Amino acid sequence: MEQFVIDQIREGLKYIPANLLKSCFVRKSSPETRAMRERGFIRGVCHPTENFSLLKDAAIEWIRIDINYPFDRDGNLSPYYLGFKDRCRQYAERGIKVMAVTPYPKDYIENGVDVRTPDGEERLREIARFLVKDLGDLVAGYQVTNEMGLPHFTLPLTMEEAVRFIAVQLEAMYPIKGDKLVGYNSGGPGADLHPKLKDYYQYCDYVGVDIYLGCFDYAPGAMWMFDAIIRYLWALTKKPILLQEFGYISGGAPKSKREKTAVLNRYGAKDETDAKKNIERFVANLPEHFRKHVEYVCGKDPSRYYNLLFRSDLTNHLYCELPAITKIPGYDHTPEGQAKFYNDILQHLYDLPYVCGTIIYCWKDPDSCHVCGQKDCPTETRWGLVDASEQPKPSFYAVRKIFGRIKWLERTERK
């Protein structure tokens, strides 16, 4: 993952004039970023529960959740959307602001709106406007879809279609948003996304980025890479930068060769070479949730199965491990290492004047991995500030300390 991020930064730098790139390390803010910070630094968390008192105890004032596609096949408001709206109301009534992520491309297409066609694009505009008007003050900010460029979010759109998908919604929402925030995000530097949206920065209050270092693939991370990616986006967009997702895993360890062989044996292979020779059978033997994910990302093309399973970050899901190299030096994948990560990074991010907020991933440890469906996969089951029983972990107290300090600083500055 580290080399991927470096490559993305290098690619992205091509789009920045030399004089602009140089200035980004001198000019740290703008009237727009200062105005955004005066609204208050966004202190948020993804995927919260309705444990409002515990959220507020951690000085969390924003939560980030996905909007359900609003209509059923008959054009009526769906019960899922109405449930989402009621959930927003519960947070708003308690003074917690909602950052709402608009539906994904596949949500529209599955509901008969092919956003790749002129008619579908027009319907996309109508729905974007509807969401802003219907949700009103229940939502304080919008993120237009999520991480375009990552296959499982972007499909079945191409990258160019995904750029258009974002642009159409930004253009529709911005003129009617009032004091609500509107923007979009990328997974990592987004060198293949942000430059293509240059003409639409005018419809953004912020540009978001999701950064996960030392948690995926067979690659380390480094704290300096947060600065590199954020500074790159500041130089490119000159918009307030919102860290829409970031976090650190509180558990996970490498597996021995014997343990990995046992996993392969479980799915009918003697070793990885045998799995490659019989890859369709191997994938068919995976747990159903995991199998469906592999088939979806690969478009059910068996020629792509092996590389996805054994040459990408999905390998960690297969073996339910975190390799020894997959970490930020000095930050172990333990509850204490996770707490140290937040203790060190949050104040630093607040001190960057072009950063308008941070939304932590995530509030609670889930019971199983949403990617592979396995309960013992550390990659997507150990991100929480609280555990699966909603008991605070050491990271909860680290976040409470820093977010509380930021809250106090802002109150002091306003007096």
N, C-alpha and C positions, 0 to 999 in steps of 0.2 A: 504493500500500500504506500510506503514512503516513496519509492521510486515513481509510482503512479502520480503522487501528488507533485513531486518535483517536475515530472514531465508536463503535468498540467500547468504548473506555474510558468515553466519555460515557454510553453505554447501560448499561454495568455499574454506574456510580456511582449509578444510580437505585435499585439494590437495597441500598445501604448507608445505614443511618440516619446522620444528620448527626453525632451524637455519636461514633459508631463510626468514621466516616471521619476525624474530627478526631483521634481517639486513635491512629490508625494511624501518624501522623507523629510521635508522641511515644513510645508504647510500642513498642519495637523487637524484643521477644522475649517468650517465654512459657516456662513450665516445659517444655512440649512441644517447643518449638524448641530450647531449651537441651539437653534430653535427646538430641534428634536430632543436634545438633552434637557432643555427647560421643561419639557412635558413630563419628565421623569424617566430615569433609567429603567428599562423593562427588565423586571426580575420574574422570570417565569419558569414553568415546568410543563413537560409534555405528559399526556396520558394520565391525568389526575383521577382520583376518586372523589366522592362527595364528602370526604373528611375535611370539611371546611376549616374547622378549628386548627387542625394540625398543619394544614397548608398555610394559614395565616400565622401560626406560631413560627414558621420558618421564614417569615417576611416575604413570602411569595405573593405577588399581586397580579400575576398573569398566568393563565393556563392556555394550553394549545391543544385543540382537538379538531378532528375532521368533520366536515359537513356531509351528512348523508345526501345522496342524490334526492332532490326534493319531490319528484313526481313518480307516480306509478304509470303503468302502460295506458291507463285510461285518462291520464292527465290530472288526476286528483293528487292532492298532497299525500305523500306516503306516511305511514305511521312512524317509520324510522326517522324521517325528517322532523316530524312533529315532536318526537322524543328528543331529538337533538336540540330543537328550539326550547323545549321545556328545561333541558339541562342547562342551556345558556342562561335562562332566566334565573335558575337557582344560584348560579355563580354571581350574576350581575346584582342580584338582590343582596348579596353579602359583600359587595364591594370588590369582587375579584373579576378582573377584565379577561375577556375571551379573545384569543387569537384563533381565528377559524380558517381551516385549510379547505379550499374549494374542491369539489369532486375531481377525480382522476379521469383521464381520457377514456379508459375502458368503461367507467361508470356511465358516461354519455352514450357510448356505442352500444353497450348492453341494453340500454333503455331506448334504443331506436333513433338516437341522434348521432349521425355520422359527421363528426366535426370536420372531416376532411372534404366535405362537399359545401357548396355555397349555401344551400338551405340549412345544413347542419351548423354552419358557422353563424348564420343569423339567429338560429335557435340558441346557440351558445351565448350570444350577446344578450338575448332576452332573459335567459336564466341568470346570467351574471347580474343584470340589473335587478331582477326579482329578488335575489338573495340579499342585496344591499338594502332594498326597500322593506322587504318582509322582516328581516332580522332587526333592523333599526338599531336601537341603543343596546340591544342584548349582546351585540358583538362590537368590540372596540378596534379590532384589526383583522385584516384579511391577508392570507398568503395564497396566492393563485397557484393551485395544484401543488405538487411536491416533487422535487428532485428530478426534473426532466433531464434525461441522459442516462439514468439508471434503468436498465431494461424492464424490470418488473413493475416500475411505475409508468414508464413511457409507452410500452407496447399497448396497442398495435401501431402507434404513430412512429414515423421517422423523426429524426432530430429536427429537420426543417419544419415538419408539421407540428412538432411539440413547441417550437418557438412561436409559431403562429397561434397555437392554442393559448399560450400565455398572453401574447400581445393583444389578442381580441378581447380578452377579459379585462386586462388592465385598462384598455381604452374605454371600455363600457362602464367600468365601475368608478373610475377616478372622478369624473365630473359630478357624480351624485353622492359621493361618499360622505360629505360633510367633514366632521372632525375625525372620522375613522381613518386608520392607517391602511394603506394598500401597498403591497409589494409581492415579490416572488422569491424563490430560493434556488440554490443549486446544491447538489451533493458534492462536496469538495470544491476546488477552485472554479469548476464550471467553465473552463477555457473554451469549450465548444458551445456554450450557451450564452453567457453574458455579452460577448461582443456582438452577437446577432440581435440582441435586444436593445442596442444602443439608442435607436430612435424612439424607444418606449420608456426610457428612464424618466421622461417628463411626466409619466403617469404613475410614478413610484414615490412613495414617501420613504421607502427604505429598500435596500437590496439585501436579501438574506443568504446565509451560507450555513451548511451543515458540515461540521468538522469532527471526524473521529480518528484519533491517532493512537497507535499502539494497541488496537483492539481487533483488527481484521488481518486476514491473510498471514503469510509468513514474513512479516516485515515489522521493524520497530517504528516507533514514532519519536518525535522530539518536540519539546515545548516551543522552540523557536518557530516551528512550522505554523503555529497559530498566527503569529505575527506576520509571517511571510504571506500566507493566504489572505488574511484580512487587509494587509497593506496593498496587496495586488488589487483587490476589489475596490478599495478606496481610490487608488490611483486610476483605475479604469473607469469607475462610475461616478465618482465624486458625490455619491449618495451616502446617507447614514447607513452603516453596516449593522445588521442585526444577526447575531449568532442564533439562528433558529433552532438548531439542534446541536448539542455536543454533550459528551459525557465520558465516563470511564467505567469499565467492567470491574466489579468487586469480587470476582471469583473466576476460577478456571486454571488449569494446569496442563502441561504437556502429557501425552500418552506414550507409553513404551511401545517398542516394536511389537511385542507380544500382544499388547492390548489392541493395537491397530489391526493386527492380523485377525484377532477374534471378531472385530467389527466386520471385516471383509468376509470372513467365514459365515457370519450371520446372514449375509446377503448372497451367499452361494459362490464366493470367489476364494481361491487359495491365496492370491496376492493381487497387487494392482495390475500386473501384466495379464493375469487371468481375467480380472474385471474388464480390462480393455478389450480382450478378445471376445467376451460375451457381454458387452455393455448393455444391450437391450434387456437381457435376462437379469443382469445386476440391478438395473433401474427398476424393473418390474418387481423386484424383491424388497425394495425400499419401503418404509412405512408410507401409508397412503398420502399423508400431507406432504411429505418430502418428495415422493414420486411426482405428485401433481405440480409441485413447484419447479422441479427440473424440467418436466415436459413443457410447462408453460413458457419458461424463460428460453428454452431451446426451440420453441415452436414445434415440438414433437419430432425434431430432426435428430435421429440417433447419432449421426456423425458429430454432433456437438456435445453429447452427454459426457464423454470422458473428460474433455478439457474443463467443462464446468465443474465437475465433481472433484477432479484431481489437480487442476491447474488454476484454481481461483480461490477466493475466500470461502467458497462453499465446502472446501476440504475440511475446514475446522468444524463445520456443522456435521459432516459425515462422521468424523472421528470424535465429536463432542469434546474437543480439546482447545486449549490456547497454547500454541508452541512457545517455547522458552523465549524466543526472540521477539514475540509479539507483545511488546510493552513499550512504555516510555521509560527510559532509564531513570531509576530512582523512584518509580511508582509501580509497586507490585500490584498484581490483580488480587487484592485482598480488601476487606472492608476498610482497613487502615490506609492502604495505598489509594483507594478511591477517595477517601476523606482528604488525604494530603493533596491530591490532584485539585480538588475544588478549593481547598484552602489557599493554594498557590496561584491558581489561574484566575479566579473571579475578580479579585481586587485589581489584578493587572489589566484585565479586559475593561474594567470600569475606568481605569486611568487613561485609556486610549480615547481621546475626545471624539473620534469619528465613529466609535462603536456606540450604538444607541440602546443596546440591551443584550441579554443572554437568556435563552430558554433551555433549561437543562433537560436532557433525556436520561432518565425519566423519573416519574414519581415512585412507582411501585414495581417490584420484581413480579413478573408474570409466572404462572404455573408451568408454562411450556414455551418453547421457541416458536415465534410466529413464522419463521422461515421454514424450518424443517419439522416442527411439531414435536420434537423430543424434549422431555422434561429435564434431562441431564445435559443439555447443550448449553454451555456457558455464554455463547456468543450473544444470545438475545434473552437471557433470563437473569442477569445479574447487574442490570444498569440502575436499579432503583435507589432512591434515597431512603425508602422504607422497604422492608422485606415483604414476602407474599402475605404475611399476616398483618401487615401495616404497622410493624414495630420499627421505630427509627433505627437506622444504621449510623455508624460514625459519620458518614457523609452528610446525613441530615443536619447534624450539629455543626459541621463545618460550613454548610450552606447558610444555615440560620445565622451564624456569626458574621459572615461576610455580607450577606444580603441585609442583615440588621444594621451593620455599620454603614452600608451605602444609603439605606433609608434615613438613618440619622444624619449623615452628611448632607443629603439633599434638603432635609428639613432645616438644618442649620444654615445652609447657603441661602435659603429663601427668606430667612428672618432679617 
